[in-house]
Amino acid sequence: MKDFKEISTRLKIAKKNVREIEEKNRGSNATSLGKALKISTELVAAVVVGSTIGFLLDNWFDTKPLLTICFFIIGVAAGILNVFRSAKKMQKKL
């Protein structure tokens, strides 16, 4: 009888641990998706802003492709820098 109570107690504890792990994994999947969307949005936004500024300056100064290309490259560099910064912050939180 004592062995049966001990086994059932251990079984309850194991089931509780499994439930906690499953709940934690569900939340982390949604969190990971949110982080991925944040990083991709930062990259795309930097490129769009850089290209838009270059396009507007090209129209203003009549230097059609030059400033658009330059600011596109600057936007890509800024986006990649933002991605690295975000990844470092996420790594520190772990």
C-alpha distances in whole Angstrom, upper triangle without the diagonal:
4,5,5,7,9,10,11,13,14,15,17,19,20,21,23,25,26,27,29,31,32,33,35,36,38,40,41,42,45,45,47,49,50,51,53,55,56,57,59,61,62,63,65,66,68,70,71,72,74,76,77,78,80,81,83,84,86,87,89,90,91,89,87,85,85,83,81,80,80,77,75,74,74,71,69,69,68,66,64,64,62,60,59,59,56,54,55,53,50,50,50,47,45
4,5,5,6,9,10,11,12,14,16,17,18,20,21,23,25,26,27,29,31,32,33,35,37,38,39,41,43,44,45,47,49,49,51,53,54,55,57,59,60,62,63,65,66,68,69,70,72,74,75,77,78,80,81,83,84,86,87,88,89,88,86,83,83,81,79,78,78,75,73,73,72,70,68,67,66,64,62,62,60,58,57,57,54,52,52,51,48,47,47,45,42
4,6,5,6,9,10,11,12,14,15,16,18,20,21,22,24,26,27,29,30,32,33,35,37,37,39,41,42,43,45,47,47,49,51,52,53,55,57,58,60,61,63,64,66,67,69,70,72,73,75,76,78,79,81,82,84,85,87,87,85,84,81,81,79,77,76,75,73,71,70,70,67,65,65,64,62,60,60,58,56,55,55,52,50,50,49,46,45,46,43,40
4,5,5,6,9,10,10,12,14,15,16,18,20,21,23,24,26,27,29,30,32,33,35,36,38,40,41,42,44,45,46,48,50,51,52,54,56,57,58,60,61,63,65,66,67,69,71,72,73,75,76,78,80,81,82,84,85,86,84,82,80,80,78,76,75,75,72,70,70,69,67,65,65,64,61,59,60,58,55,55,55,52,50,50,49,46,45,45,43,40
4,5,5,6,9,10,11,12,14,15,17,18,20,21,23,25,26,27,29,30,32,33,35,36,38,39,41,43,44,45,47,49,50,51,53,54,56,57,59,60,62,64,65,66,68,69,70,72,74,75,76,78,80,81,82,84,85,83,81,79,79,77,74,74,73,71,69,68,68,65,63,63,62,59,58,58,56,54,53,53,50,48,49,47,44,44,44,41,39
4,6,5,6,9,10,11,12,14,15,17,18,20,21,23,25,26,27,29,31,32,33,35,37,38,39,41,43,43,45,47,48,49,51,53,54,55,57,58,60,62,63,64,66,68,69,70,72,73,75,76,78,79,81,82,83,81,80,77,77,75,73,72,71,69,67,66,66,63,61,61,60,57,56,56,54,51,51,51,48,46,46,45,42,41,41,39,36
4,5,5,6,9,10,10,12,14,15,16,18,20,21,22,24,26,27,29,31,32,33,35,36,37,39,41,42,43,45,46,47,49,51,52,54,55,57,58,60,61,63,64,66,67,69,70,72,73,75,76,78,79,81,81,80,78,75,75,73,71,70,70,68,65,65,64,62,60,60,59,56,54,55,53,50,50,50,47,45,45,44,41,40,40,38,35
4,5,5,6,9,10,10,12,14,15,16,18,20,21,23,24,26,27,29,30,32,34,35,36,38,40,41,42,44,45,46,48,50,51,53,54,56,57,59,60,61,63,65,66,68,69,70,72,74,75,77,78,80,80,79,77,74,74,72,70,69,69,67,64,64,63,61,59,59,58,55,54,54,52,49,49,49,46,44,45,43,40,40,40,38,35
4,5,5,6,9,10,11,13,14,16,17,19,20,21,23,25,26,28,29,31,33,33,35,37,38,39,41,43,44,45,47,48,50,51,53,54,56,58,59,60,62,64,65,66,68,69,70,72,74,75,76,78,79,77,76,73,73,71,69,68,68,65,63,63,62,59,58,57,56,53,52,52,50,48,47,47,44,42,43,41,38,38,38,35,33
4,5,5,6,9,10,11,12,14,15,17,18,20,21,23,25,26,27,29,31,32,33,35,37,37,39,41,42,43,45,47,48,49,51,52,54,56,57,58,60,61,63,64,66,67,69,70,72,73,75,76,77,75,73,71,71,69,66,65,65,63,61,60,60,57,55,55,54,51,50,50,48,45,45,45,42,40,40,39,36,35,36,33,30
4,5,5,6,9,10,11,12,14,15,17,18,20,21,23,25,26,27,29,30,31,33,35,36,37,39,41,42,44,45,47,48,50,51,53,54,56,57,59,60,61,63,65,66,67,69,71,72,73,75,76,74,72,69,70,68,65,64,64,62,60,59,59,56,54,54,53,50,49,49,47,45,45,44,42,40,40,39,36,35,36,33,31
4,5,5,6,9,10,11,12,14,15,17,18,20,21,23,24,26,28,29,30,32,34,35,36,38,39,41,43,44,45,47,49,50,51,53,54,56,57,59,60,62,64,65,66,68,69,71,72,74,75,73,71,69,69,67,64,63,63,61,59,58,58,55,53,54,52,49,48,49,46,44,44,43,40,39,39,38,35,35,35,32,30
4,5,5,6,9,10,11,12,14,15,17,19,20,22,23,25,27,27,28,31,32,33,35,37,37,39,41,42,43,45,47,48,49,51,53,54,55,57,58,60,62,63,64,66,67,69,70,72,73,71,69,67,67,65,62,61,61,59,57,56,56,53,51,51,50,47,46,46,44,41,41,41,38,36,37,35,32,32,32,29,27
4,5,5,6,9,10,11,12,14,15,17,19,20,21,23,25,26,27,29,31,31,33,35,36,37,39,41,42,43,45,46,48,50,51,52,54,56,57,58,60,61,63,64,66,67,69,70,71,69,67,65,65,63,60,60,59,57,55,54,54,51,49,49,48,45,44,44,42,40,40,39,37,35,35,34,31,30,31,28,25
4,5,5,6,9,10,11,12,14,15,17,19,20,21,23,24,26,28,29,30,32,34,35,36,38,39,41,42,44,45,47,49,50,51,53,54,55,57,59,60,61,63,65,66,68,69,70,68,66,64,64,62,60,59,59,57,54,54,53,51,49,49,48,45,44,44,42,39,40,39,36,35,36,34,31,31,32,29,26
4,5,5,6,9,10,11,12,14,16,17,18,20,22,23,24,26,28,29,30,32,33,35,37,38,39,41,43,44,45,47,48,49,51,53,54,56,57,59,60,62,63,65,66,68,69,67,65,63,63,61,58,58,57,55,53,53,52,49,47,48,46,43,42,43,40,38,38,38,34,33,34,32,29,29,29,26,24
4,5,5,6,9,10,11,12,14,16,16,19,21,21,22,25,26,27,28,30,31,33,35,36,37,39,41,42,43,45,46,48,49,51,52,54,55,57,58,60,61,63,64,66,67,65,63,61,61,58,56,55,55,53,51,50,49,47,45,45,44,41,40,40,38,35,35,35,32,30,31,29,26,26,26,24,21
4,5,5,6,9,10,11,12,15,15,17,19,20,21,23,25,26,27,29,30,31,33,35,36,38,39,41,42,44,45,46,48,50,51,53,54,55,57,59,60,61,63,65,65,64,62,59,59,57,55,54,54,52,49,49,48,46,44,44,43,40,39,39,37,34,35,35,32,30,31,29,26,26,27,24,22
4,5,5,6,9,10,11,13,14,16,17,19,20,22,23,24,26,28,29,31,32,33,35,37,38,39,41,43,44,45,47,49,50,51,53,54,55,57,59,60,62,63,64,63,61,58,58,56,54,53,53,51,49,48,48,45,43,44,42,39,39,39,37,34,35,34,31,30,31,29,26,26,27,24,22
4,5,5,6,9,10,11,12,14,16,17,18,20,21,22,24,26,27,28,30,32,33,35,36,37,39,41,42,43,45,47,48,49,51,52,54,55,57,58,60,61,62,61,59,57,57,55,52,51,51,49,47,46,46,43,41,42,40,37,36,37,34,32,32,31,28,27,28,26,23,23,24,21,19
4,5,5,6,9,10,10,12,15,15,16,18,20,21,22,24,25,26,28,30,31,33,34,36,37,39,40,42,43,45,46,48,49,51,52,54,55,57,58,60,61,59,57,54,54,52,50,49,49,47,45,44,44,41,39,39,38,35,34,34,32,29,30,29,26,25,26,24,21,21,22,19,17
4,5,5,6,9,10,11,13,14,15,17,19,20,21,23,25,26,27,29,31,32,33,35,37,38,39,41,43,44,45,47,49,50,51,53,54,56,57,59,59,58,56,53,54,52,49,48,48,46,44,44,43,40,39,39,38,35,34,35,32,29,30,30,27,25,27,25,22,22,24,21,19
4,5,5,6,9,10,11,13,14,16,17,19,20,22,23,25,26,28,29,31,32,33,35,37,38,39,41,43,43,45,47,48,49,51,53,54,56,57,58,57,55,52,53,51,48,48,48,45,43,43,42,39,38,38,37,34,33,34,31,29,29,29,26,24,26,24,21,22,23,20,18
4,5,5,6,9,10,10,12,14,15,16,18,20,21,22,24,26,27,29,30,31,33,35,36,37,39,41,42,43,45,46,48,49,51,52,54,55,56,55,53,51,51,48,46,45,45,43,41,40,40,37,35,36,34,31,30,31,28,26,26,26,22,21,23,21,17,18,19,16,14
4,5,5,6,9,10,10,12,14,15,16,18,20,21,22,24,26,27,29,30,32,33,34,36,38,39,40,42,44,45,46,48,49,51,52,54,55,53,51,49,49,47,44,43,43,41,39,39,38,35,33,34,33,30,29,29,27,24,25,25,22,20,22,21,17,18,20,17,15
4,6,5,7,9,10,11,13,15,16,17,19,21,22,23,25,27,28,29,31,33,33,35,37,38,39,41,43,44,45,47,48,50,51,53,54,52,50,48,48,46,43,43,43,41,38,38,38,35,33,34,33,30,29,30,27,25,26,26,22,21,23,22,18,20,22,18,17
4,5,5,6,9,10,11,12,14,16,17,19,20,21,23,25,26,27,29,31,31,33,35,36,37,39,41,42,43,45,46,48,49,51,52,50,48,46,47,44,42,41,41,39,37,37,36,33,32,32,31,27,27,28,25,23,24,23,20,19,21,19,16,18,19,16,15
4,5,5,6,8,10,10,12,14,15,16,18,20,21,23,24,25,27,29,30,31,33,35,36,37,39,40,42,43,45,46,48,49,50,49,47,44,44,42,40,39,39,37,34,34,34,31,29,30,28,25,24,25,22,20,21,21,17,16,18,16,13,14,16,13,12
4,5,5,6,9,10,11,12,14,16,17,18,20,21,23,24,26,28,28,30,32,33,34,36,38,39,40,42,44,45,47,48,49,47,45,43,43,41,38,38,38,36,33,33,33,30,28,29,28,24,24,25,22,20,21,21,18,17,19,18,15,16,19,16,15
4,5,5,6,9,10,11,12,14,16,16,18,20,21,22,25,26,27,28,30,32,32,34,36,37,38,40,42,43,44,46,47,46,44,41,42,40,37,37,37,34,32,32,32,29,27,28,27,23,24,25,22,19,21,21,17,17,20,18,15,17,19,16,16
4,5,5,6,9,10,11,12,14,15,17,19,20,21,23,25,26,27,29,30,31,33,35,36,37,39,41,42,43,45,46,44,43,40,40,38,36,35,35,33,31,31,30,27,26,26,24,21,21,22,19,17,18,18,14,14,16,14,11,14,16,13,13
4,5,5,6,9,10,11,12,14,15,17,18,20,21,23,24,26,27,29,30,32,33,35,36,38,39,41,42,44,44,43,41,38,39,37,34,33,33,31,29,28,28,25,23,24,23,20,19,20,17,15,16,16,13,12,15,14,10,12,15,13,12
4,5,5,6,9,10,11,12,14,16,16,18,20,21,22,24,26,27,28,30,32,33,34,36,37,39,40,42,43,41,39,37,37,35,32,32,32,30,27,27,27,24,22,24,22,19,19,20,18,15,17,18,14,14,17,16,13,15,18,16,16
4,5,5,6,9,10,10,12,14,15,16,18,20,21,22,24,26,26,28,30,31,32,34,36,37,38,40,41,40,38,36,36,34,31,31,31,28,26,27,26,23,22,23,21,18,18,19,16,14,16,16,12,13,16,14,12,15,17,15,16
4,5,5,6,9,10,11,13,14,15,17,19,20,21,23,25,26,27,29,30,32,33,35,36,38,39,40,38,37,34,34,32,30,29,29,26,24,24,24,21,19,20,18,15,15,16,13,11,13,13,9,9,12,11,9,12,14,12,13
4,5,5,6,9,10,11,12,14,16,17,18,20,22,23,24,26,27,29,30,32,33,35,36,38,38,37,35,32,32,30,28,27,27,25,23,23,22,19,18,19,17,14,14,15,13,10,13,13,10,10,14,13,11,13,16,15,16
4,6,5,6,9,10,10,12,14,16,16,18,20,21,22,24,26,26,28,30,31,33,34,36,36,35,33,31,31,29,26,26,26,24,21,22,22,18,17,19,17,14,14,16,13,11,14,15,12,12,16,15,13,16,19,18,18
4,6,5,6,9,10,10,12,14,15,16,18,20,21,22,24,26,27,28,30,31,33,34,35,34,32,30,30,28,25,25,25,22,20,21,20,17,16,17,15,12,13,14,10,9,12,12,9,11,14,13,12,15,17,16,17
4,5,5,6,9,10,11,13,14,16,17,19,20,22,23,25,26,27,29,31,32,33,34,32,31,28,28,26,24,23,23,20,18,18,17,14,13,14,12,9,9,11,8,6,9,10,7,8,12,12,11,13,16,16,17
4,5,5,6,8,10,11,12,14,16,17,18,20,21,22,24,26,27,29,30,32,32,30,29,26,26,24,22,21,22,19,16,17,17,14,12,14,13,9,10,12,10,8,12,13,11,12,15,15,14,17,19,19,20
4,5,5,6,8,10,10,12,14,15,16,18,20,21,22,24,25,27,28,30,31,29,27,25,26,23,21,21,21,18,16,17,17,13,12,14,13,9,11,13,10,10,13,14,12,13,17,16,16,19,21,20,22
4,6,5,6,9,10,11,12,14,15,17,18,20,21,23,24,26,27,28,30,28,27,25,24,22,19,19,19,16,14,15,14,11,10,12,9,6,9,10,7,7,11,11,9,12,14,14,14,17,19,19,21
4,6,5,6,9,10,11,12,14,16,17,18,20,22,23,25,26,27,28,26,24,22,22,20,17,17,17,14,12,12,12,8,7,9,8,4,6,9,7,7,10,11,11,12,15,16,16,18,21,21,23
4,6,5,6,9,10,11,12,14,15,16,18,20,21,23,24,26,26,25,23,20,21,19,16,16,16,14,11,13,13,9,8,11,10,7,10,12,11,10,14,15,14,16,19,19,19,22,24,24,26
4,5,5,6,8,10,10,12,14,15,16,18,20,21,22,24,25,24,22,20,21,18,15,16,16,13,11,13,12,8,10,12,10,8,11,13,10,11,15,15,14,17,19,19,20,22,24,24,26
4,6,5,6,9,10,11,12,14,15,17,18,20,21,22,23,22,21,19,18,16,14,14,13,10,9,10,9,5,7,8,6,5,9,10,9,10,13,14,14,16,18,19,20,22,24,24,26
4,6,5,6,8,10,11,12,14,15,16,18,20,21,21,20,18,16,16,14,11,11,11,8,6,8,8,4,5,8,8,7,10,12,11,12,15,16,16,18,21,21,22,24,26,27,29
4,6,5,6,9,10,10,12,14,15,16,18,20,20,19,17,16,16,14,11,12,13,10,8,11,11,7,9,12,11,10,13,15,14,15,18,19,19,21,23,24,24,27,29,29,31
4,6,5,6,9,10,11,12,14,15,17,18,19,18,17,16,16,13,11,12,12,9,8,11,10,7,10,12,10,10,14,15,14,16,18,19,19,21,23,23,25,27,29,29,31
4,5,5,6,9,10,11,12,14,15,16,18,16,15,13,13,10,8,9,9,5,5,8,6,4,8,10,9,10,13,14,14,16,18,19,19,22,23,24,25,28,29,30,32
4,5,5,6,9,10,10,12,14,15,16,14,12,11,11,9,6,7,8,6,5,8,9,7,9,12,12,12,15,17,17,18,21,22,22,24,26,27,28,30,32,33,35
4,5,5,6,9,10,11,12,14,15,14,13,12,13,10,8,10,11,8,8,12,12,10,12,15,14,14,18,19,18,20,23,23,24,26,28,28,30,32,34,34,36
4,5,5,6,9,10,11,12,14,13,12,12,12,8,7,10,10,7,9,12,10,10,13,15,14,15,18,19,18,21,23,23,24,27,28,28,30,32,34,34,37
4,5,5,6,9,10,10,11,10,9,9,8,5,4,7,7,5,7,10,10,10,13,14,14,15,18,19,20,22,24,24,25,28,29,30,32,34,35,36,38
4,5,5,6,9,10,10,9,8,8,9,7,5,9,10,8,9,13,13,12,15,17,17,18,21,22,22,24,26,27,28,30,32,33,34,36,38,38,40
4,5,5,6,9,10,10,10,11,12,9,8,12,12,10,12,15,15,14,17,19,19,20,23,24,23,26,28,28,29,32,33,34,35,37,39,39,42
4,5,5,6,8,8,9,10,10,7,8,11,11,10,12,15,14,14,18,19,18,20,23,23,24,26,28,28,30,32,34,34,36,38,39,40,42
4,5,5,5,5,5,7,7,6,7,10,10,10,12,15,15,16,18,20,20,21,24,25,26,28,30,30,31,34,35,36,38,40,41,42,44
4,6,5,7,7,10,11,9,10,13,14,13,15,18,18,18,21,23,23,24,27,28,28,30,32,33,34,36,38,38,40,42,43,44,46
4,6,8,9,12,12,10,12,15,15,14,17,19,19,19,22,24,23,25,28,28,29,31,33,33,34,37,38,39,40,43,44,45,47
4,6,8,11,10,9,11,14,14,14,17,19,19,20,23,24,24,26,28,29,29,32,34,34,35,38,39,40,41,43,45,46,48
4,6,9,10,10,11,14,14,15,17,19,20,21,23,25,25,27,29,30,31,33,35,36,37,39,40,41,43,45,46,47,50
4,6,6,7,9,11,11,13,15,16,17,18,21,22,23,24,27,28,29,31,32,33,35,37,38,39,41,43,44,46,47
4,6,7,7,9,11,12,13,15,17,18,19,21,22,23,26,27,28,30,32,33,34,36,37,39,40,42,43,45,46
4,6,5,6,9,10,11,12,14,15,17,19,20,21,23,24,26,27,29,30,32,33,35,36,37,39,41,42,44
4,6,5,6,9,10,11,13,14,16,17,19,20,22,23,24,26,28,29,31,32,34,35,37,38,40,41,43
4,5,5,6,8,10,10,12,14,15,16,18,20,21,22,24,26,27,28,30,31,33,34,36,37,39,41
4,6,5,6,9,10,10,12,14,15,16,18,20,21,22,24,25,27,28,30,31,33,34,36,37,39
4,6,5,6,9,10,11,12,14,15,17,18,20,21,23,24,26,27,29,30,32,33,35,37,38
4,5,5,6,9,10,11,12,14,16,17,18,20,21,23,25,26,27,29,31,32,33,35,37
4,5,5,6,8,10,10,12,14,15,16,18,20,21,22,24,26,27,28,30,31,33,35
4,5,5,6,9,10,10,12,14,15,16,19,20,21,23,24,26,27,29,30,32,33
4,5,5,6,9,10,11,12,14,15,17,18,20,21,23,25,26,27,29,31,32
4,5,5,6,9,10,11,12,14,15,16,18,20,21,23,24,26,27,29,31
4,5,5,6,9,10,10,12,14,15,16,18,20,21,22,24,26,27,29
4,5,5,6,9,10,11,12,14,15,16,18,20,21,23,25,26,27
4,5,5,6,9,10,11,12,14,15,17,19,20,21,23,25,26
4,6,5,6,9,10,11,12,14,15,17,18,20,21,23,25
4,5,5,6,9,10,11,12,14,15,17,18,20,21,23
4,5,5,6,9,10,11,12,14,15,16,19,20,21
4,5,5,6,9,10,11,13,14,15,17,19,20
4,5,5,6,9,10,11,12,14,15,17,19
4,5,5,6,9,10,11,12,14,16,17
4,5,5,6,9,10,10,12,14,16
4,5,5,6,9,10,11,13,15
4,5,5,6,9,10,11,13
4,5,5,6,9,10,11
4,5,5,6,9,10
4,5,5,6,9
4,5,5,7
4,5,5
4,5
4
